[in-house]
Amino acid sequence: MRIVVVGAGVGGLALARGLSARGHEVSVHERAAELRRGGAGLSLYPNGTAALEALGVDVPSLGRRLDAMVVRTPDGRERSTMDLAAIAARLGHDVRQVPRRDLLEALAAGLPEEAVRFGRACTSVTETPSGPVVAFADGESVRADAVVGADGVRSVVRRELWGASDVRETGWASWLALTPLPDALADGGTGFITQAPGRMCSALPAGDGLVQWWFDLPWGPGVPVPDSPVAELRARFGDWADPGVRTILEHARDEDLSPFPHVRGGVRRGWGRGAVTLLGDAAHPFPPSTGQGANQALEDAWALTLALSGPRAQADPAAALRRYERARYRRAALASAASGLEAVQQFPMPPMSRSAADRLLTGQFALYIRSVSTVLAAGRAGVRLP
Ligand SMILES: Cc1cc2nc3c(=O)[nH]c(=O)nc-3n(C[C@H](O)[C@H](O)[C@H](O)COP(=O)(O)OP(=O)(O)OC[C@H]3O[C@@H](n4cnc5c(N)ncnc54)[C@H](O)[C@@H]3O)c2cc1C
């Protein structure tokens, strides 16, 4: 089948890899001039790493395995520990922190030469009796048996399908960076999250001496980027005694920090129409507060690869796309709903002993990952990619 993917992000490249390994003729069209180098890192949970393994990616070579996440208060007091190693053991796949650029390169490395075309901004998608036609800003167009919009939160393909975008800023933003830090933080497998109502700071080791660290705080739509983000963060978090936060504030440099306003859009029950569908943020744009966006994009790539494999899909691509959307809708919608917890940025924790708190947090998070995963459910049912 001839499949056109719009967008060479995590989801688009993962899908292209899955489909081209199964004999489809896939072309990925990316608006940017090259693969994205920034965007710091991504936490990949057992559902994301399971999808990557099924798509043939060498997961242990990516970033660093995470074993634990300590939750602290601004004065540095530990409240609980999420045992990520136990979650990985329970669900059968690692939790890893991965520089985004490394993940994109690993996904692209598995693709045939010329499969990804850069400088190709999609401007329209038109459904015709002989298949959908995708047009680009350079004046060219391509016809396909199926088109997948993996073009992120401001998806043009989504707009072409469903009209004006409903994606809005939530009033929060993350300021994040991926840098070396002169601290034990970079070497171990343990990260931290330090929270107060309305503010948080977190850091996770990402391999090769790098640490991904970020601050989440309310950030109204249209509020300008300050001249010195570091000065702004020191003003807002400088009174925190937490040792990890102090180390970060001491070593932070303006040039390393990028702001990402959080956005959210609705999750439609049916993501596509005819031989056109959506994948990843284009289908379910939601804030990063539970670290599931890329994991859900990888889940989509796995599920769409499965739906487009086999003679049934060849005979009726549109029906295969609807099977994929049905397989993913409920779990992706749940991941989207759970990301609304950003407004509190606190794991609610009734008074209890430390060990009970650790067990509760670990158990709740394992349950959450299982609930939002199509790939793990399929694995339990014995369903695999062909
Ligand atoms: C601050 C922050 C932290 C995050 N942390 C995590 C995390 O720890 N774990 C996690 O799982 N997720 C995380 N996410 C979410 C994650 O980054 C996204 O969910 C994920 O990248 C979605 O992948 P995608 O392929 O759908 O979209 P993207 O990765 O956004 O890729 C879309 C691609 O489409 C291209 N494109 C856009 N428009 C066009 C066009 N018209 N024509 C052609 N190409 C186009 C873009 O250039 C881009 O390359 C985080 C997000 C943010 C903002």
The ligand as a MOL file (V3000), in Angstrom:
LIG
                    3D

  0  0  0     0  0            999 V3000
M  V30 BEGIN CTAB
M  V30 COUNTS 53 58 0 0 0
M  V30 BEGIN ATOM
M  V30 1 C 7.4430 20.2370 27.8150 0
M  V30 2 C 7.0170 18.9200 27.2650 0
M  V30 3 C 7.4900 17.7520 27.8760 0
M  V30 4 C 7.0700 16.5240 27.3800 0
M  V30 5 N 7.4930 15.3790 28.0070 0
M  V30 6 C 7.0360 14.1850 27.5930 0
M  V30 7 C 7.4610 12.9680 28.2180 0
M  V30 8 O 8.2760 12.9790 29.1570 0
M  V30 9 N 6.9630 11.7870 27.7730 0
M  V30 10 C 6.0760 11.7480 26.7430 0
M  V30 11 O 5.6250 10.6530 26.3760 0
M  V30 12 N 5.6630 12.8640 26.1030 0
M  V30 13 C 6.1290 14.0760 26.5080 0
M  V30 14 N 5.7220 15.2120 25.8700 0
M  V30 15 C 4.7550 15.0980 24.7630 0
M  V30 16 C 5.4600 14.7110 23.4730 0
M  V30 17 O 6.4980 15.6110 23.1610 0
M  V30 18 C 4.4510 14.6880 22.3300 0
M  V30 19 O 3.2540 14.1010 22.7550 0
M  V30 20 C 5.0150 13.8960 21.1620 0
M  V30 21 O 6.1520 14.5420 20.6410 0
M  V30 22 C 3.9540 13.7240 20.0840 0
M  V30 23 O 4.5240 13.1530 18.9460 0
M  V30 24 P 3.8920 13.4670 17.5060 0
M  V30 25 O 4.7060 12.6710 16.5630 0
M  V30 26 O 2.4320 13.2770 17.5660 0
M  V30 27 O 4.1150 15.0300 17.3080 0
M  V30 28 P 5.4560 15.8590 17.2030 0
M  V30 29 O 6.5600 15.1600 17.9320 0
M  V30 30 O 5.1030 17.2450 17.6040 0
M  V30 31 O 5.8090 15.8270 15.6550 0
M  V30 32 C 5.0310 16.5000 14.7110 0
M  V30 33 C 5.9040 16.7560 13.4980 0
M  V30 34 O 5.0860 17.2660 12.4430 0
M  V30 35 C 5.7670 18.3370 11.8280 0
M  V30 36 N 4.7670 19.1800 11.1770 0
M  V30 37 C 3.9120 20.0430 11.7640 0
M  V30 38 N 3.1190 20.6170 10.8560 0
M  V30 39 C 3.4790 20.1060 9.6660 0
M  V30 40 C 3.0150 20.3140 8.3170 0
M  V30 41 N 2.0300 21.1730 8.0420 0
M  V30 42 N 3.6060 19.6140 7.3270 0
M  V30 43 C 4.6130 18.7430 7.5750 0
M  V30 44 N 5.0930 18.5200 8.8260 0
M  V30 45 C 4.5270 19.1840 9.8590 0
M  V30 46 C 6.5220 19.0130 12.9570 0
M  V30 47 O 7.5930 19.8010 12.4720 0
M  V30 48 C 6.9910 17.8020 13.7680 0
M  V30 49 O 8.2310 17.3160 13.3210 0
M  V30 50 C 6.1630 16.4530 26.3030 0
M  V30 51 C 5.7200 17.6320 25.6790 0
M  V30 52 C 6.1460 18.8450 26.1570 0
M  V30 53 C 5.6300 20.1040 25.5030 0
M  V30 END ATOM
M  V30 BEGIN BOND
M  V30 1 1 1 2
M  V30 2 1 2 3
M  V30 3 2 2 52
M  V30 4 2 3 4
M  V30 5 1 4 5
M  V30 6 1 4 50
M  V30 7 2 5 6
M  V30 8 1 6 7
M  V30 9 1 6 13
M  V30 10 2 7 8
M  V30 11 1 7 9
M  V30 12 1 9 10
M  V30 13 2 10 11
M  V30 14 1 10 12
M  V30 15 2 12 13
M  V30 16 1 13 14
M  V30 17 1 14 15
M  V30 18 1 14 50
M  V30 19 1 15 16
M  V30 20 1 16 17
M  V30 21 1 16 18
M  V30 22 1 18 19
M  V30 23 1 18 20
M  V30 24 1 20 21
M  V30 25 1 20 22
M  V30 26 1 22 23
M  V30 27 1 23 24
M  V30 28 2 24 25
M  V30 29 1 24 26
M  V30 30 1 24 27
M  V30 31 1 27 28
M  V30 32 2 28 29
M  V30 33 1 28 30
M  V30 34 1 28 31
M  V30 35 1 31 32
M  V30 36 1 32 33
M  V30 37 1 33 34
M  V30 38 1 33 48
M  V30 39 1 34 35
M  V30 40 1 35 36
M  V30 41 1 35 46
M  V30 42 1 36 37
M  V30 43 1 36 45
M  V30 44 2 37 38
M  V30 45 1 38 39
M  V30 46 1 39 40
M  V30 47 2 39 45
M  V30 48 1 40 41
M  V30 49 2 40 42
M  V30 50 1 42 43
M  V30 51 2 43 44
M  V30 52 1 44 45
M  V30 53 1 46 47
M  V30 54 1 46 48
M  V30 55 1 48 49
M  V30 56 2 50 51
M  V30 57 1 51 52
M  V30 58 1 52 53
M  V30 END BOND
M  V30 END CTAB
M  END
